[in-house]
């Protein structure tokens, strides 16, 4: 289904996938910032961060939001829709 140029008042399925991608980018940015803070290589897949790393809390929040959006998208393609 393609998105229309003029808004028809209906929710476009593409928006859900964009929301998932956005949350993934935020999560990746938080993870990369935490790696940089602890002077670890950017391609590190598993890391144990220092206790004073301020980005760790943001990684957890961003990961929770990413997973929430994935579940909402899987449930019907709409993210953030409240009835």
FENJO-V704831 format. One line per field, one symbol per residue. ss: DSSP state (a for helix, b for strand, c for the rest). burial: b if it has 24 or more other ideal C-beta (glycine too) atoms within 12 Angstrom, else e. Layout:
ss = ???
burial = ???
//
This chain:
ss = ccccccccccccaaaaaaaaaaaaaaaaaaaaaaaaaccccccccccccccccccaaaaaaaaaaaaaaaaaaaaaccccccc
burial = eeeeeeeeeeeeeeebeebbeebeebbeebbebbbeeeeeeeeeeeeebeeeeebeeebeebeebbeebeeebeeeebbeeee
//
